[in-house]
Amino acid sequence: MSEFFSWGYVTVTTDDVTCKKNMRDNHANTYTLKPKQITRKNITDNLAAFNFRSLDDVAEYEKMLKKGFETISEALAAMDQVFVDTKFEFGYVVDSEGKEKLIYMDEVGTPDSSRIWDGPSYRNGTVVENSKEGFRQQLLKHFPDADVFTNKNRMEERKKYATELLPQQMLMDVSKTYLDIAAKITGAPIVQSEDPRGEIIAVLKSKYNLIKDGSEGL
């Protein structure tokens, strides 16, 4: 699986999109890249490092990256929301005919993987985040040394904060952000589930046949 980022203020192609790759052991491949400006040639010359099977798949990823951003941006614009940037994850699956194909992986265009701004506020000169970016900013302001959370060389120091409880209001604020943007997208208030895990398992089991009897506890 590979991660690529898309911004609403640049031409979305591999020639000018910054790519961040979670480098994992890829069979015997030891090629590594640090996050930087990635060119198309970097990718096509090192297909395995970016988990691509072929040059055709690079072209397909470019098409999916651009189309995905445009589709979500247009849908949010209809709700007067600005789709600022997002992260897409791509990976391979085997379809019903036994053929391998490149698809979007994980969630797409959500407040977790994207920045979404309120349209009216933006036109008035104010940025109102309808994504987890608002929570990230609160988190950095909450602790006295914000560098701990942005400096990868301080990971050990960061661990000590894992046991500290955050203010309840901070968590409620991010919850409200998600509920509000979800209501805008669906056009109706979000009814919170009493048993989200059970409902997800039921859908995966009955509709998609992805969970077998007796495996619900996994």
Backbone as numpy.savetxt, mean C-alpha at the origin, in Angstrom:
# Nx Ny Nz CAx CAy CAz Cx Cy Cz
7.44 -10.98 -4.90 6.61 -9.79 -4.90 7.49 -8.55 -4.90
7.09 -7.53 -5.64 7.81 -6.27 -5.70 6.86 -5.11 -5.40
7.41 -4.05 -4.82 6.64 -2.86 -4.50 7.10 -1.70 -5.38
6.13 -0.97 -5.96 6.44 0.21 -6.74 5.50 1.33 -6.33
6.02 2.54 -6.36 5.26 3.70 -5.91 4.86 4.58 -7.08
3.71 5.22 -6.93 3.19 6.07 -8.00 2.73 7.39 -7.39
3.10 8.48 -8.05 2.72 9.82 -7.61 1.80 10.48 -8.64
0.94 11.36 -8.17 0.04 12.05 -9.08 0.68 13.23 -9.77
1.95 13.50 -9.46 2.58 14.70 -9.99 3.76 14.39 -10.91
3.90 13.13 -11.31 4.93 12.78 -12.26 4.33 11.86 -13.31
5.03 11.73 -14.43 4.61 10.75 -15.43 4.92 9.37 -14.88
3.91 8.52 -14.85 4.07 7.24 -14.17 4.64 6.19 -15.13
5.97 6.15 -15.22 6.66 5.10 -15.94 7.87 4.72 -15.11
8.51 3.63 -15.46 9.66 3.20 -14.68 10.85 4.12 -14.88
10.81 5.01 -15.86 11.93 5.92 -16.06 11.99 7.01 -15.00
10.84 7.32 -14.36 10.88 8.42 -13.41 10.10 8.13 -12.12
9.88 6.86 -11.85 9.23 6.49 -10.60 10.26 5.91 -9.65
10.31 6.43 -8.44 11.21 5.87 -7.44 10.63 4.55 -6.97
11.47 3.55 -6.94 11.04 2.21 -6.57 11.70 1.79 -5.28
10.92 1.21 -4.40 11.50 0.63 -3.19 11.25 -0.86 -3.25
12.29 -1.64 -3.17 12.17 -3.08 -3.25 12.52 -3.70 -1.92
11.65 -4.52 -1.38 11.98 -5.27 -0.19 12.85 -6.44 -0.64
14.17 -6.25 -0.52 15.08 -7.26 -1.01 15.11 -8.46 -0.07
14.70 -9.59 -0.58 14.78 -10.83 0.18 15.64 -11.79 -0.62
16.04 -12.88 0.01 16.79 -13.89 -0.73 15.92 -14.38 -1.87
16.41 -14.27 -3.07 15.66 -14.68 -4.25 16.42 -15.83 -4.90
16.16 -17.03 -4.36 16.90 -18.22 -4.77 18.39 -17.97 -4.54
19.21 -18.04 -5.55 20.65 -17.83 -5.36 21.05 -16.40 -5.66
20.07 -15.56 -5.93 20.36 -14.20 -6.35 20.77 -13.34 -5.16
21.90 -12.66 -5.24 22.36 -11.82 -4.14 22.42 -10.35 -4.54
21.83 -10.02 -5.69 21.84 -8.64 -6.16 20.97 -7.78 -5.24
21.48 -6.65 -4.78 20.70 -5.78 -3.91 20.76 -4.35 -4.40
19.69 -3.61 -4.16 19.61 -2.20 -4.48 19.07 -1.46 -3.27
19.63 -0.32 -2.96 19.06 0.53 -1.94 18.00 1.41 -2.60
16.98 1.87 -1.82 15.98 2.77 -2.40 16.65 3.97 -3.06
16.37 4.19 -4.32 16.96 5.31 -5.06 16.16 5.50 -6.33
16.61 6.40 -7.16 15.94 6.59 -8.44 16.27 5.42 -9.34
15.26 4.64 -9.68 15.45 3.44 -10.47 15.08 3.72 -11.92
15.93 3.31 -12.83 15.64 3.49 -14.25 15.06 2.19 -14.81
14.47 2.31 -15.96 13.93 1.12 -16.61 15.04 0.12 -16.90
16.20 0.61 -17.25 17.32 -0.27 -17.57 17.77 -1.06 -16.33
17.73 -0.40 -15.14 18.05 -1.14 -13.92 17.18 -2.38 -13.80
15.90 -2.21 -14.12 14.96 -3.32 -13.99 15.16 -4.37 -15.07
15.23 -3.92 -16.33 15.34 -4.89 -17.43 16.67 -5.63 -17.43
17.71 -5.01 -16.87 19.02 -5.69 -16.79 19.11 -6.64 -15.60
18.16 -6.53 -14.68 18.21 -7.35 -13.46 16.81 -7.86 -13.13
16.21 -8.57 -14.06 14.83 -9.00 -13.91 14.60 -9.78 -12.62
15.49 -10.72 -12.32 15.30 -11.58 -11.14 15.34 -10.78 -9.85
16.17 -9.75 -9.80 16.27 -8.94 -8.59 14.97 -8.22 -8.28
14.20 -7.94 -9.33 12.91 -7.27 -9.15 11.75 -8.25 -9.27
12.08 -9.54 -9.27 11.07 -10.61 -9.32 10.20 -10.57 -10.58
10.80 -10.16 -11.70 10.09 -10.24 -12.97 10.57 -11.47 -13.73
9.65 -12.08 -14.45 10.00 -13.28 -15.22 10.52 -12.93 -16.61
10.03 -11.82 -17.18 10.38 -11.50 -18.56 10.27 -10.01 -18.80
10.81 -9.58 -19.96 10.69 -8.18 -20.36 9.23 -7.81 -20.62
8.45 -8.76 -21.12 7.03 -8.50 -21.35 6.32 -8.16 -20.05
6.76 -8.79 -18.96 6.13 -8.52 -17.67 6.47 -7.12 -17.15
7.64 -6.62 -17.51 7.99 -5.25 -17.13 7.04 -4.28 -17.83
6.78 -4.52 -19.09 5.85 -3.67 -19.84 4.44 -3.77 -19.26
4.06 -4.98 -18.84 2.74 -5.17 -18.24 2.63 -4.46 -16.91
3.69 -4.52 -16.11 3.70 -3.82 -14.82 3.54 -2.31 -15.03
4.25 -1.77 -16.03 4.14 -0.33 -16.31 2.71 0.05 -16.66
2.06 -0.78 -17.46 0.69 -0.52 -17.85 -0.23 -0.59 -16.64
-0.03 -1.60 -15.79 -0.87 -1.77 -14.61 -0.65 -0.64 -13.60
0.59 -0.19 -13.46 0.92 0.89 -12.53 0.18 2.17 -12.93
0.27 2.51 -14.21 -0.37 3.73 -14.69 -1.89 3.62 -14.67
-2.41 2.49 -15.16 -3.86 2.31 -15.22 -4.46 2.27 -13.82
-3.77 1.59 -12.90 -4.27 1.50 -11.54 -4.37 2.85 -10.89
-3.34 3.67 -11.06 -3.36 5.00 -10.46 -4.46 5.85 -11.08
-4.58 5.81 -12.39 -5.59 6.62 -13.07 -7.00 6.22 -12.66
-7.24 4.92 -12.54 -8.58 4.43 -12.19 -8.99 4.87 -10.79
-8.07 4.70 -9.82 -8.38 5.09 -8.45 -8.49 6.60 -8.34
-7.60 7.32 -9.02 -7.63 8.78 -8.98 -8.95 9.33 -9.50
-9.43 8.78 -10.62 -10.70 9.24 -11.20 -11.87 8.94 -10.26
-11.85 7.76 -9.63 -12.93 7.39 -8.73 -12.97 8.31 -7.51
-11.80 8.63 -6.96 -11.74 9.51 -5.80 -12.07 10.95 -6.17
-11.67 11.37 -7.36 -11.97 12.72 -7.81 -13.48 12.95 -7.88
-14.22 11.90 -8.23 -15.68 12.00 -8.29 -16.27 12.25 -6.91
-15.50 11.92 -5.87 -15.92 12.16 -4.48 -15.25 13.39 -3.90
-14.58 14.16 -4.78 -13.86 15.37 -4.39 -12.73 15.06 -3.42
-12.02 13.96 -3.70 -10.85 13.59 -2.93 -9.65 13.53 -3.88
-8.48 13.93 -3.39 -7.27 13.99 -4.22 -6.41 12.77 -3.94
-6.17 11.97 -4.96 -5.31 10.79 -4.84 -3.87 11.25 -5.04
-3.12 11.38 -3.96 -1.79 12.00 -4.01 -0.72 11.01 -4.45
-0.62 9.91 -3.76 0.35 8.89 -4.15 -0.07 7.55 -3.56
0.56 6.49 -4.03 0.19 5.16 -3.56 1.30 4.16 -3.80
1.16 3.02 -3.18 2.10 1.91 -3.38 1.32 0.73 -3.96
1.84 0.17 -5.04 1.27 -1.05 -5.60 2.24 -2.20 -5.39
1.70 -3.35 -5.05 2.51 -4.56 -4.95 2.09 -5.49 -6.07
3.09 -6.04 -6.75 2.83 -6.93 -7.88 3.42 -8.31 -7.58
2.74 -9.33 -8.03 3.24 -10.69 -7.86 2.61 -11.62 -8.88
2.98 -12.87 -8.82 2.50 -13.86 -9.79 1.54 -14.85 -9.16
0.52 -15.22 -9.92 -0.41 -16.28 -9.54 -0.60 -17.19 -10.74
-1.14 -18.35 -10.48 -1.48 -19.28 -11.56 -2.99 -19.23 -11.75
-3.44 -18.94 -12.97 -4.87 -18.80 -13.22 -5.54 -20.15 -13.39
-6.85 -20.14 -13.68 -7.63 -21.37 -13.77 -7.18 -22.28 -14.90
-6.44 -21.70 -15.86 -5.94 -22.50 -16.99 -4.51 -22.98 -16.75
-4.00 -22.70 -15.55 -2.66 -23.16 -15.22 -1.55 -22.27 -15.72
-1.91 -21.06 -16.17 -0.91 -20.13 -16.69 -0.53 -19.10 -15.62
0.75 -18.79 -15.56 1.22 -17.80 -14.61 0.95 -16.40 -15.14
0.48 -15.51 -14.26 0.19 -14.15 -14.70 0.57 -13.17 -13.60
0.89 -11.94 -14.02 1.26 -10.87 -13.10 0.00 -10.12 -12.68
-0.19 -9.94 -11.37 -1.38 -9.26 -10.87 -1.00 -8.29 -9.76
-1.97 -7.42 -9.38 -1.81 -6.62 -8.17 -1.90 -7.55 -6.97
-1.05 -7.34 -5.99 -1.10 -8.14 -4.77 -1.52 -7.25 -3.61
-2.05 -7.89 -2.55 -2.40 -7.18 -1.31 -3.48 -6.14 -1.60
-3.65 -5.17 -0.71 -4.69 -4.17 -0.90 -4.22 -3.11 -1.89
-5.18 -2.45 -2.54 -4.87 -1.48 -3.58 -5.65 -0.18 -3.31
-4.93 0.93 -3.27 -5.57 2.23 -3.16 -6.24 2.52 -1.83
-5.83 1.85 -0.77 -6.45 2.08 0.54 -5.70 3.18 1.30
-6.28 3.66 2.41 -5.57 4.66 3.23 -4.27 4.12 3.83
-4.11 2.81 3.86 -2.87 2.22 4.36 -1.72 2.38 3.37
-2.02 2.26 2.09 -0.97 2.26 1.07 -0.94 3.54 0.25
-1.79 4.51 0.59 -1.91 5.72 -0.23 -2.04 6.95 0.65
-1.82 8.10 0.03 -2.17 9.37 0.65 -3.34 9.96 -0.12
-4.37 10.34 0.63 -5.59 10.89 0.04 -5.90 12.20 0.75
-6.06 13.26 -0.01 -6.34 14.57 0.56 -7.79 14.97 0.29
-8.37 15.66 1.25 -9.71 16.20 1.08 -9.69 17.32 0.05
-10.50 17.20 -1.00 -10.48 18.14 -2.11 -10.82 19.58 -1.72
-11.96 19.84 -1.06 -12.31 21.22 -0.69 -11.25 21.88 0.19
-10.71 21.14 1.15 -9.68 21.70 2.03 -8.42 22.04 1.25
-8.07 21.17 0.30 -6.86 21.40 -0.49 -6.99 22.67 -1.33
-8.17 22.87 -1.91 -8.39 24.07 -2.73 -8.36 25.33 -1.89
-8.63 25.19 -0.59 -8.58 26.34 0.31 -7.21 26.52 0.96
-6.23 25.73 0.49 -4.87 25.89 0.97 -4.51 25.08 2.20
-5.36 24.11 2.57 -5.10 23.28 3.74 -5.08 21.81 3.35
-4.11 21.07 3.86 -4.04 19.65 3.59 -4.70 18.89 4.74
-5.77 18.17 4.43 -6.42 17.29 5.39 -6.21 15.87 4.92
-5.44 15.11 5.68 -5.09 13.75 5.29 -6.24 12.80 5.59
-6.64 12.04 4.58 -7.62 10.98 4.77 -6.94 9.63 4.59
-5.79 9.49 5.25 -5.01 8.26 5.17 -4.21 8.13 6.45
-3.37 7.09 6.52 -2.59 6.88 7.74 -1.46 7.90 7.87
-1.24 8.75 6.88 -0.21 9.78 6.98 -0.48 10.70 8.17
-1.76 10.96 8.44 -2.09 11.78 9.60 -1.63 11.12 10.89
-1.82 9.81 10.99 -1.37 9.07 12.17 0.15 9.09 12.27
0.81 8.93 11.13 2.29 8.94 11.13 2.82 10.27 11.66
2.20 11.35 11.24 2.63 12.67 11.71 2.38 12.84 13.21
1.24 12.34 13.69 0.96 12.40 15.12 1.99 11.58 15.91
2.34 10.44 15.36 3.31 9.56 16.02 4.66 10.25 16.16
5.10 10.92 15.10 6.40 11.59 15.14 6.40 12.76 16.14
5.24 13.41 16.28 5.15 14.52 17.22 5.01 14.05 18.67
4.49 12.84 18.84 4.21 12.34 20.18 5.49 12.02 20.96
6.48 11.50 20.26 7.72 11.11 20.93 8.76 12.21 20.78
9.61 12.41 21.80 10.55 13.54 21.78 11.64 13.43 20.72
11.98 12.21 20.32 13.05 12.02 19.34 12.49 11.33 18.10
11.92 12.12 17.19 11.26 11.55 16.01 12.22 10.82 15.10
13.50 11.16 15.17 14.48 10.54 14.30 14.55 9.03 14.49
14.18 8.57 15.67 14.19 7.12 15.95 13.28 6.39 14.97
12.19 7.04 14.56 11.20 6.37 13.72 11.48 6.54 12.22
12.43 7.36 11.88 12.73 7.57 10.46 14.15 7.15 10.09
14.96 6.83 11.08 16.35 6.46 10.85 16.51 4.95 10.97
16.77 4.30 9.86 16.86 2.83 9.86 18.04 2.32 10.67
19.00 3.19 10.96 20.16 2.78 11.75 19.88 2.77 13.25
18.65 3.15 13.61 18.28 3.19 15.03 17.16 2.21 15.35
17.14 1.09 14.64 16.08 0.12 14.82 16.05 -0.45 16.23
17.21 -0.70 16.82 17.26 -1.26 18.16 16.65 -0.30 19.17
16.91 0.99 19.01 16.32 1.98 19.90 14.81 2.04 19.72
14.37 1.82 18.50 12.94 1.89 18.20 12.15 0.82 18.93
12.78 -0.31 19.16 12.08 -1.44 19.77 11.54 -1.11 21.15
12.24 -0.24 21.88 11.81 0.05 23.26 10.45 0.73 23.30
10.08 1.39 22.20 8.80 2.08 22.17 7.63 1.13 21.93
7.94 -0.11 21.57 6.87 -1.07 21.27 6.02 -1.38 22.49
6.57 -1.18 23.68 5.82 -1.48 24.90 5.07 -0.27 25.44
5.25 0.90 24.82 4.59 2.11 25.30 3.19 2.25 24.68
2.23 2.53 25.52 0.87 2.71 25.04 0.70 4.11 24.45
0.03 4.18 23.31 -0.27 5.46 22.70 -1.56 6.01 23.29
-1.74 7.32 23.25 -2.99 7.90 23.73 -4.19 7.32 22.98
-5.24 7.01 23.68 -6.42 6.43 23.06 -6.97 7.33 21.96
-6.94 8.65 22.19 -7.51 9.56 21.21 -6.77 9.50 19.88
-5.45 9.26 19.93 -4.67 9.15 18.70 -5.17 7.97 17.86
-5.47 6.87 18.52 -5.96 5.68 17.82 -7.40 5.89 17.33
-8.18 6.59 18.11 -9.56 6.87 17.70 -9.58 7.82 16.50
-8.62 8.73 16.47 -8.55 9.68 15.35 -8.26 8.95 14.04
-7.31 8.02 14.07 -6.99 7.30 12.83 -8.14 6.36 12.45
-8.82 5.82 13.46 -9.99 4.99 13.17 -11.08 5.80 12.48
-11.30 7.01 12.97 -12.31 7.89 12.37 -11.94 8.27 10.94
-10.63 8.52 10.72 -10.17 8.84 9.37 -10.52 7.72 8.40
-10.26 6.49 8.81 -10.54 5.34 7.95 -12.04 5.15 7.74
-12.80 5.30 8.81 -14.25 5.13 8.68 -14.86 6.22 7.79
-14.37 7.44 7.94 -14.91 8.55 7.15 -14.61 8.40 5.66
-13.37 8.03 5.32 -13.04 7.90 3.90 -13.74 6.68 3.31
-13.91 5.63 4.12 -14.63 4.45 3.64 -16.10 4.81 3.36
-16.68 5.65 4.21 -18.06 6.07 4.00 -18.20 6.91 2.73
-17.20 7.76 2.46 -17.22 8.56 1.23 -17.17 7.65 0.00
-16.32 6.64 0.08 -16.12 5.74 -1.06 -17.36 4.89 -1.31
-17.95 4.37 -0.24 -19.10 3.47 -0.40 -20.43 4.21 -0.51
-20.43 5.48 -0.06 -21.66 6.25 -0.11 -22.62 5.98 1.02
-22.14 5.29 2.06 -23.00 4.98 3.21 -22.14 4.84 4.46
-22.72 5.13 5.63 -21.96 4.95 6.88 -21.49 3.52 7.03
-20.33 3.34 7.63 -19.78 2.01 7.82 -20.30 1.40 9.11
-20.93 0.25 8.98 -21.40 -0.49 10.15 -20.28 -1.39 10.62
-19.81 -1.16 11.84 -18.68 -1.93 12.34 -19.12 -3.32 12.76
-18.34 -4.30 12.37 -18.66 -5.70 12.62 -18.40 -6.08 14.07
-19.25 -6.95 14.57 -19.05 -7.49 15.91 -18.03 -8.63 15.89
-17.88 -9.26 14.74 -16.96 -10.40 14.61 -16.28 -10.35 13.24
-15.36 -9.39 13.05 -14.73 -9.25 11.72 -13.98 -10.50 11.27
-13.27 -11.12 12.19 -12.51 -12.32 11.82 -13.45 -13.42 11.32
-14.55 -13.63 12.06 -15.49 -14.67 11.68 -16.14 -14.40 10.33
-16.46 -13.13 10.07 -17.08 -12.77 8.80 -16.12 -12.97 7.63
-14.85 -12.61 7.84 -13.86 -12.80 6.78 -13.69 -14.28 6.47
-13.59 -15.10 7.52 -13.44 -16.55 7.33 -14.65 -17.12 6.59
-15.85 -16.65 6.95 -17.06 -17.16 6.31 -17.08 -16.84 4.82
-16.67 -15.63 4.45 -16.64 -15.24 3.03 -15.59 -16.04 2.28
-14.39 -16.16 2.85 -13.32 -16.91 2.19 -13.69 -18.39 2.03
-14.47 -18.88 2.97 -14.86 -20.29 2.94 -16.00 -20.55 1.98
-17.08 -19.76 2.08 -18.28 -20.03 1.30 -18.23 -19.49 -0.12
-17.63 -18.30 -0.29 -17.66 -17.66 -1.60 -16.45 -18.02 -2.46
-15.28 -18.18 -1.81 -14.06 -18.40 -2.58 -13.44 -19.77 -2.36
-13.99 -20.54 -1.43 -13.51 -21.89 -1.16 -12.01 -21.92 -0.86
-11.54 -20.92 -0.10 -10.12 -20.82 0.23 -9.78 -21.39 1.60
-10.81 -21.69 2.38 -10.59 -22.26 3.71 -11.38 -23.56 3.81
-10.70 -24.61 4.25 -11.33 -25.91 4.40 -11.88 -26.09 5.81
-12.84 -26.97 5.97 -13.39 -27.24 7.29 -12.28 -27.68 8.23
-12.32 -27.13 9.44 -11.33 -27.52 10.44 -10.09 -26.65 10.45
-9.94 -25.75 9.45 -8.73 -24.92 9.39 -9.00 -23.48 9.83
-10.21 -23.21 10.36 -10.58 -21.85 10.73 -9.69 -21.29 11.83
-9.12 -22.15 12.66 -8.31 -21.68 13.78 -6.89 -21.34 13.42
-6.49 -21.56 12.15 -5.12 -21.30 11.74 -4.88 -19.82 11.64
